[in-house]
Amino acid sequence: MRRYNLAIVGIGMVGREMVKVLRERNFPVGELRIFARHPRQVEIEGEVYQVRTIEEKSFEDIDIALFAGTEGEKGAAVAFSRQAIESGAVVIDNGADFRLRPDVPLVVPEVNPQAIKEHKGLIANPNCTTIQMVVALAEIYKRFALKQIVLVSFQSASGAGRGLLEQMQQEIRRISKSEHLSLIPQKRDNLRTQLSFNIIAQIGSFKEEDYTTEEWKTVRETQKIFADRSIKITSTCVRVPVFISHSEAIYFQTRKKAGLEEIKQALQASKGVVFRENPEDFPFPLEAQGRDEVFVGRVRRDIFNENSFWLWSVADNLRKGAALNAIQIAELVCATLN
Ligand SMILES: NC(=O)c1ccc[n+]([C@@H]2O[C@H](COP(=O)([O-])OP(=O)(O)OC[C@H]3O[C@@H](n4cnc5c(N)ncnc54)[C@H](OP(=O)(O)O)[C@@H]3O)[C@@H](O)[C@H]2O)c1
């Protein structure tokens, strides 16, 4: 069996999860090179890996480069993806830098695997919140099409990377030793304010129409993945004091006539979804942690509007929302490299 040389760029929350997922899925890895800003050794589930800084020749003989660095001008993908592609690697990027470019496929393997055929060296992994939502809605979309989606997301600290997760752990330690219910004095800086025992109605920065960058991602990425600009999408994305796994309350209206039983049948048949039909058996973020599937429960109809429904979905943002989705894309790429 052919083996593939892989590079992982960035070994934070997502990069570490990638290493675990590669092992769990027995991915046919030849050589594995790990890069970050600072060279060091990291231990992942008992195995020690050497982390190097990127150099000009880093991607030589690499078949697939999985980027999990920070986004933006100084981020890994903007700085190094071109170099990786020119060395002959197929790049799979977790960040937002290239997702909306027309020449870059944005892929969720359960939803639009065919899109990878269009790649020109770079394939983008969608945002965690978007991936989870489109997996939950894909089969419903296929059967009935979607007219409208209203999303409210409850996103975990790990979704913002290692920094916020560690901040929350520190806050909990400090508060548990103090007699106060919050850390005093409070900083009024929304992105850095205390997250523990708090809720922050801002993820990303404010953009057009006072929606945040995260909210715009859920609109534009969902339309791109379904290849359907007619779906009306609106969302409110909220950071909650959960370590891992995002939760989403999703309201949707189908274009074709659909009854509650038909929606439930579509969910039963959905790829990558665990559907809990019993309303009392709704999924929690804690039980999705470390799991690959998107969990769906609390499906119910809107009693005032036809073809309109609510569902509750929970998924591990580091796995299906990032690392697992990227490695599923890598598996599709391998099939094209043979
Ligand atoms: N967390 C999630 O749930 C999630 C979900 C979907 C997508 N994403 C995306 O996935 C990416 C990684 O997220 P994360 O949560 O893993 O972040 P993180 O925990 O903050 O880790 C970022 C990693 O990237 C490395 N890095 C940053 N800039 C780099 C550069 N210029 N060259 C090489 N390495 C660089 C860092 O190196 P050092 O360790 O040396 O500092 C670190 O290892 C981001 O683009 C994020 O938007 C995250």
The ligand as an SDF file (V2000), in Angstrom:
LIG
                    3D

 48 52  0  0  0  0  0  0  0  0999 V2000
   -9.8060   25.5300   17.4420 N   0  0  0  0  0  0  0  0  0  0  0  0
  -10.8050   25.2070   16.6370 C   0  0  0  0  0  0  0  0  0  0  0  0
  -11.8530   24.6950   17.0500 O   0  0  0  0  0  0  0  0  0  0  0  0
  -10.6880   25.4620   15.1620 C   0  0  0  0  0  0  0  0  0  0  0  0
  -11.7010   24.9960   14.3480 C   0  0  0  0  0  0  0  0  0  0  0  0
  -11.6300   25.2060   12.9790 C   0  0  0  0  0  0  0  0  0  0  0  0
  -10.5600   25.8860   12.4600 C   0  0  0  0  0  0  0  0  0  0  0  0
   -9.5850   26.3480   13.2800 N   0  0  0  0  0  0  0  0  0  0  0  0
   -8.4510   27.0330   12.6600 C   0  0  0  0  0  0  0  0  0  0  0  0
   -7.3190   26.1650   12.7600 O   0  0  0  0  0  0  0  0  0  0  0  0
   -6.1410   26.9440   12.9200 C   0  0  0  0  0  0  0  0  0  0  0  0
   -5.3920   26.4920   14.1910 C   0  0  0  0  0  0  0  0  0  0  0  0
   -6.2290   26.7240   15.3130 O   0  0  0  0  0  0  0  0  0  0  0  0
   -5.8050   26.2560   16.7870 P   0  0  0  0  0  0  0  0  0  0  0  0
   -7.0430   26.3760   17.5840 O   0  0  0  0  0  0  0  0  0  0  0  0
   -5.0760   24.9640   16.7480 O   0  0  0  0  0  0  0  0  0  0  0  0
   -4.7760   27.4370   17.1980 O   0  0  0  0  0  0  0  0  0  0  0  0
   -3.7010   27.4530   18.3890 P   0  0  0  0  0  0  0  0  0  0  0  0
   -4.0570   26.4640   19.4330 O   0  0  0  0  0  0  0  0  0  0  0  0
   -3.5720   28.8750   18.7680 O   0  0  0  0  0  0  0  0  0  0  0  0
   -2.3280   26.9540   17.6850 O   0  0  0  0  0  0  0  0  0  0  0  0
   -1.7520   27.6440   16.6060 C   0  0  0  0  0  0  0  0  0  0  0  0
   -0.4810   26.9180   16.1560 C   0  0  0  0  0  0  0  0  0  0  0  0
   -0.0200   27.5430   14.9630 O   0  0  0  0  0  0  0  0  0  0  0  0
    1.3660   27.7890   15.0550 C   0  0  0  0  0  0  0  0  0  0  0  0
    1.6590   28.9600   14.1990 N   0  0  0  0  0  0  0  0  0  0  0  0
    1.1160   30.1870   14.2640 C   0  0  0  0  0  0  0  0  0  0  0  0
    1.6580   30.9900   13.3290 N   0  0  0  0  0  0  0  0  0  0  0  0
    2.5570   30.2370   12.6470 C   0  0  0  0  0  0  0  0  0  0  0  0
    3.4740   30.4980   11.5690 C   0  0  0  0  0  0  0  0  0  0  0  0
    3.5410   31.6820   10.9840 N   0  0  0  0  0  0  0  0  0  0  0  0
    4.2380   29.4650   11.1220 N   0  0  0  0  0  0  0  0  0  0  0  0
    4.1800   28.2460   11.7010 C   0  0  0  0  0  0  0  0  0  0  0  0
    3.3390   27.9370   12.7400 N   0  0  0  0  0  0  0  0  0  0  0  0
    2.5470   28.9310   13.2070 C   0  0  0  0  0  0  0  0  0  0  0  0
    1.6120   28.0230   16.5230 C   0  0  0  0  0  0  0  0  0  0  0  0
    2.9900   27.8170   16.7820 O   0  0  0  0  0  0  0  0  0  0  0  0
    3.6470   27.8110   18.2660 P   0  0  0  0  0  0  0  0  0  0  0  0
    3.0700   26.5860   18.9510 O   0  0  0  0  0  0  0  0  0  0  0  0
    5.1010   27.6570   18.0310 O   0  0  0  0  0  0  0  0  0  0  0  0
    3.2290   29.0940   18.9030 O   0  0  0  0  0  0  0  0  0  0  0  0
    0.6850   26.9650   17.1410 C   0  0  0  0  0  0  0  0  0  0  0  0
    1.3280   25.7010   17.1800 O   0  0  0  0  0  0  0  0  0  0  0  0
   -6.5880   28.4100   12.9400 C   0  0  0  0  0  0  0  0  0  0  0  0
   -6.4870   28.9160   11.6400 O   0  0  0  0  0  0  0  0  0  0  0  0
   -8.0430   28.3240   13.3350 C   0  0  0  0  0  0  0  0  0  0  0  0
   -8.7950   29.4040   12.8770 O   0  0  0  0  0  0  0  0  0  0  0  0
   -9.6100   26.1380   14.6150 C   0  0  0  0  0  0  0  0  0  0  0  0
  1  2  1  0
  2  3  2  0
  2  4  1  0
  4  5  1  0
  4 48  2  0
  5  6  2  0
  6  7  1  0
  7  8  2  0
  8  9  1  0
  8 48  1  0
  9 10  1  0
  9 46  1  0
 10 11  1  0
 11 12  1  0
 11 44  1  0
 12 13  1  0
 13 14  1  0
 14 15  2  0
 14 16  1  0
 14 17  1  0
 17 18  1  0
 18 19  2  0
 18 20  1  0
 18 21  1  0
 21 22  1  0
 22 23  1  0
 23 24  1  0
 23 42  1  0
 24 25  1  0
 25 26  1  0
 25 36  1  0
 26 27  1  0
 26 35  1  0
 27 28  2  0
 28 29  1  0
 29 30  1  0
 29 35  2  0
 30 31  1  0
 30 32  2  0
 32 33  1  0
 33 34  2  0
 34 35  1  0
 36 37  1  0
 36 42  1  0
 37 38  1  0
 38 39  2  0
 38 40  1  0
 38 41  1  0
 42 43  1  0
 44 45  1  0
 44 46  1  0
 46 47  1  0
M  CHG  2   8   1  16  -1
M  END
$$$$
